[in-house]
Amino acid sequence: MKEEIIIAGFGGQGVLSMGKILAYSGLMENKEVSWMPSYGPEQRGGTANVTVILSDERISSPVLNTFDIAIILNQPSLDKFESKVKPGGILIYDGYGIHHAPTRKDIEIYSIDAMNTAIEMNNSKAFNMIVLGGLLKIKPMVTLENVLLGLKKSLPERHHKLIPMNEQAIKKGMEIIKRV
């Protein structure tokens, strides 16, 4: 079964990194993966979104109109993509940048306090790994082990020492995600 995911947020929030990690994780399971970054008018202060498709079949275009799962990291992205989640789909959002929570009744909505948790962990860069952990908790499309392999593949050699810290953040995300 195909899983169509959008990860959307401001540039610099690790949107593309999360997409790459999921892509590499999916490839580890011999699934076809397409992802594509698209940026706002300016990376500085613009928005970024990545479409990740985990599928057993070849996908010709990663640009979709609707998604099974939306991971939303700020209010402008929520405003843009809430309506694009398929009925019965999943929306995950970090409450840090959201002023008006999602309101749809035909989708599952989850909140994760990722930014505040990352700050409490004294590592604001762990934010996107906390969100990724929340996704794995509610929709284990790839295993934690495969995500860690995806992390290793996506990080340059000198950053492999960050793997244990990222694993801790993923596990924390699995603990704190909650259904709204």
C-alpha positions in Angstrom: 0.0 0.0 0.0 1.2 3.5 -0.9 1.7 6.1 1.9 1.7 9.7 0.7 3.2 12.1 3.2 3.7 15.9 3.2 6.1 17.4 5.7 5.7 21.2 5.7 7.3 24.0 7.7 9.6 26.9 7.6 13.0 26.5 5.9 15.6 25.6 8.5 13.2 23.5 10.6 14.7 20.3 9.2 11.8 19.6 6.8 14.1 18.3 4.1 16.2 16.3 6.6 13.0 14.5 7.8 12.0 13.8 4.2 15.5 12.4 3.4 15.5 10.2 6.5 12.1 8.8 5.7 13.1 8.3 2.1 16.3 6.4 3.0 14.3 4.4 5.6 11.8 3.4 3.0 14.5 2.4 0.5 15.9 0.1 3.2 12.6 -1.8 3.0 12.9 -2.2 -0.8 10.1 0.3 -1.4 10.1 2.9 -4.1 10.4 6.4 -2.7 10.1 9.8 -4.3 10.6 13.1 -2.5 10.9 16.7 -3.8 11.7 19.9 -2.0 9.8 23.0 -3.0 10.7 26.4 -1.5 9.0 29.7 -1.1 10.1 32.8 -2.8 13.1 33.1 -0.5 14.6 30.5 1.7 15.1 33.2 4.4 11.7 33.3 6.0 10.0 31.3 3.2 8.4 27.9 3.7 9.6 24.5 2.6 7.7 21.3 2.0 8.8 17.8 1.1 6.6 15.1 -0.4 7.6 11.6 0.6 5.9 8.6 -1.0 6.6 5.2 0.4 5.3 2.7 -2.1 5.8 -0.7 -3.6 5.3 0.7 -7.1 7.2 3.3 -9.1 5.9 6.9 -8.8 6.4 9.2 -11.7 5.8 12.4 -9.9 6.1 13.2 -6.2 3.8 16.2 -6.4 0.4 15.2 -5.2 -2.9 17.0 -4.6 -3.9 15.1 -1.4 -2.0 13.2 1.3 -2.5 10.3 3.7 -0.3 12.0 6.3 0.5 15.6 6.8 3.3 16.7 9.3 2.8 20.4 9.9 5.4 22.5 11.7 3.8 26.0 11.6 0.6 28.0 11.1 1.1 28.9 7.4 1.7 25.3 6.5 -1.4 24.2 8.5 -3.5 26.8 6.7 -2.2 25.5 3.3 -2.3 21.7 3.9 -5.0 20.8 6.4 -7.6 20.6 3.6 -5.3 18.4 1.5 -5.3 15.5 4.0 -7.4 12.6 2.6 -10.6 11.8 4.6 -9.5 9.1 7.1 -5.9 10.4 7.0 -3.6 11.7 9.7 -2.4 15.2 10.6 0.4 15.7 13.1 1.3 19.2 14.2 3.7 20.8 16.6 1.8 23.2 18.9 4.8 25.6 19.1 4.0 27.4 15.9 0.3 26.8 15.7 -2.1 29.6 16.8 -5.3 28.0 15.5 -5.5 24.2 15.9 -6.8 22.0 13.1 -10.6 21.6 13.1 -11.4 18.7 10.6 -13.6 15.9 12.0 -12.9 13.4 9.2 -9.2 12.9 9.9 -7.1 11.8 12.9 -5.3 14.8 14.5 -2.3 14.5 16.7 -0.3 17.1 18.6 3.3 16.8 19.6 5.1 19.4 21.8 8.3 18.9 19.8 10.0 22.3 20.0 9.5 22.8 23.8 10.6 19.2 24.4 13.8 19.7 22.3 14.5 22.9 24.4 14.0 20.9 27.6 16.4 18.3 26.3 18.9 21.1 25.8 19.0 20.4 22.1 16.8 22.5 19.8 18.2 20.6 16.8 16.4 17.4 18.0 13.1 19.0 17.2 12.5 17.2 13.9 13.6 13.8 15.3 11.0 14.2 18.1 8.3 14.8 15.4 9.6 11.8 13.4 9.3 9.7 16.6 5.7 10.8 17.0 5.0 9.7 13.4 6.5 6.2 14.0 4.4 5.8 17.2 1.1 6.3 15.5 2.0 5.0 12.0 4.9 2.5 12.1 5.3 2.5 8.3 9.1 2.0 8.8 10.8 0.5 11.8 12.9 2.5 14.3 15.9 0.4 13.2 15.3 1.4 9.5 15.0 5.1 10.5 18.3 4.8 12.3 19.8 3.3 9.2 18.3 6.1 7.2 19.9 8.6 9.6 23.3 7.0 9.1 22.9 7.1 5.3 21.7 10.8 5.3 24.4 12.1 7.7 28.0 12.7 6.6 30.6 10.6 8.3 31.6 13.2 10.8 28.0 13.4 12.1 27.6 9.7 12.9 28.2 10.5 16.5 24.8 12.3 16.5 23.0 9.0 16.0 22.5 8.2 19.7 21.2 11.7 20.4 18.8 11.4 17.5 17.6 8.0 18.7 16.9 9.4 22.1 14.9 12.3 20.5 12.9 9.8 18.3 12.0 7.7 21.4 11.0 10.9 23.3 8.6 11.8 20.4 7.1 8.3 20.6 6.3 9.0 24.3 4.8 12.5 24.0 2.6 12.5 20.9 -1.1 12.7 21.8 -4.4 12.4 19.9 -6.4 15.6 19.9 
